[in-house]
Amino acid sequence: MEKVVIVACGSYMDSGYGCPGEWRCLKAAAMGDGHFEGPSQVIAFVKCECPGRTLAPNTGMAIKLSEIKPDKIYMSSCMVNAKPGCPYADAQEMADIIEKKTGIKVILGTHDYT
């Protein structure tokens, strides 16, 4: 079973714009739906907070504290597809920063649920 970290947009989640929280990402991971290749174990869930300066360090710290190296890191669908998007950085830019910091492949999106 693949071990994963999920990174989500705190502002989007807290505002209730179609994402009631992390349940859809967790469901997709557990079921192996959406962008997951099969059922996955979520070892950390990181909530990005504006303006995002702490996202990469917090992701690294979550991995360190879990004491389990993830196989992949997933940017939540709300973070990737939000309209309006993040005013500070686009999802690909954030993914590149996290990947450079951790050395772990970052996948854009978690699920396609509506």
Secondary structure, DSSP 8 states (H G I E B T S, - for coil): -EEEEEEEEHHHHHHTSS--SSHHHHHHHHHT-TT-SS-EEEEEEEEE-TT-TTHHHHHHHHHHHHT---SEEEE-HHHHH-SS--SS--HHHHHHHHHHHH---EEE-S----
